[in-house]
Amino acid sequence: MLVLAMEKHDYVLIGRGIRVHIEDYVTDKSISMSFEAPSDVKILRGGIYKANAKEKSARPCESRAALSNLRITSQKGDYVMIGDSVKVEYKGNKKGRPSIGITAPRDMQILRRNLYEAEIKEHADQGDVHAQALLDTLQEERAQRKKQVDNQIAKAKQIINTRN
């Protein structure tokens, strides 16, 4: 298992076409993540919760075939299976940064956002027009996600202030 400490709005690419995106920190113990995969790849959501004070048990998995995007809020121990061989688990916060564990076949490439974008930027710097367009799209997408999250936080603060 590869364990990565992430930042808000970071993402990881797994293999070809699977993307795990850290959307926001919901609380100290949970985060919001989104998962993107090709439409022919099944995404199964699973996790652990306390059934009662004495025992832990797995909660039902939710199967979503033909799904290209799934957004969930995860607590420590929650996981998502992508296809038959990729497991992404929320490991908790370490020093204020959420950590995710990724279990995937050894031959499957795992790239953090910064490495992926550096690779694309290198191709764009060499005059690759398609790479430049992709880089522009990624930067625009990141700015849009940040704006969405900032708006959600502002709304939440407004609701809290009106209740007080």
N, C-alpha and C positions, 0 to 999 in steps of 0.2 A: 504494500500500500504506500502510495506517495501522499504525504501530508503537506499541504501548502497553506501558508498564512496569506490571507487575501486582504484587499482594501475594498471599500465601497466603490462600486462601478467597475471593479475588475472582472475579468473573465478568463477562462481557460478553454483552449481548444483541445479536444480529444479525438485522435484519429482524423477521419475525413467527415466533416459535417456535424460534429457534436460540439455544442458550446454550453458551458456552465457559467452563468453570470451572477455575481453577487449584486443584488439590487440595493439592499439597504439593511441597516441594523435595526431590528424591530425593538428588541430589548437586549439586556446583557446576555440573555440565554437563548435568543432566537434571532434568525436572520431571514430575509426574503431573498429567494434565489429563483432564477428562471433557467429552463433547460430547453435547448433547441436541438433537434435531430431531424434527419431526413424522415419524410412522412411514412416510409416503410419500416421504420425502427420503432419497436414498442417501448414505451416508458412506463415503468411500474413504480409506484410510490409505496414505500414501506417504512417501518420505524418501530420504535420501542416506546411503550408508555406504561404507567403503573396501573395495572388492572385493579389491584387493591394494595393495601399497605405491605403485604407480605411477598407478593410475587410480581414479576414483570412478564408481559406477554406481548407477542407481536400483534400489531393492529392489522386489520385487513388491508391487503394491497389493492390499489385502484389501478386497473389496467386501462390504458388509453392507446388504442391502436390508431394508426393514421394520424398521429398528432405531431405537429411540427414545433409547438411551443407549449410549455407548461410552466406556470409560475406558482410557487408555494412558499409558505412560511415554515421554516424548519427549526426544530429544537435539537439539542444535543442528542445524538444517536439516531436521528431520522436519516433515511437514506433513499436514494432513487436508483433503480436499476434501469440502465439504458441498453436495450438489446439484451443479449444473453451474457455478455462478458464485461460490461462496464458498470461499476458500482460507485456512486458518489455519496459520501456520508458527511454530515455536518458534525465536526468533532468538538465544537465549542469555541469560546473566545480565549485567546492567549495574548495577554498584554494589550487588550483592546482591539485586537484584530481577529476576525473569524478565521477558523481553520477548517479546511475540507480535506477529506481523505479520498483518494481516487484509487480504485483497484481496477486495473485493465491489463490486457495481455501485454507482454513485454515488447512485442513488435509494434504496438500502437503508440504513435507519437503523441506526447502531451506538451502543449506549448502555453505558457502564460501570455497574457495580453501584451506585455512589453516586448517579449521575444518575437511574437508573431508580427507585431507592428514594426519592429526593427527590421525584420526580414523583408516585409513588404516595402518599407522605406528604402532599403538598399536597392531593390529592383526599380523603384520609382526614380531613384537618383541616377540609375543607369539609363533612364529614358523610357522605361516601360510605361506606356500610357494606361494600360489596364491596371497596373499596380498603383499608379497615382490616383486613379478613379476609386479604387478600393480603399486606399488610405484616406482619401477625402470622405468617403462614405462612413468609414469607421469613426473618424473624428467627429463628424456630424451626428452620428448615432450616439456617441458617448455624451456629447453636449445636450442632446435631447433627453436622454435618460437622466442626466443630472438635473435638468430643469424640471422634469416630471417629479423626481424625488423631492427636490426643494419645494415644489408646489404642495406636495402631499404633507410635508413636514409643516409648512406654513399653515395649512388648513387644520392640521391636528392641534397645533399651538393655539390657533384661533378658537377652536372648540373648547380646549382646556381653559382658556382665559374667560370665555363666556360662562363656563360652569362655575368659576370661582367668584 
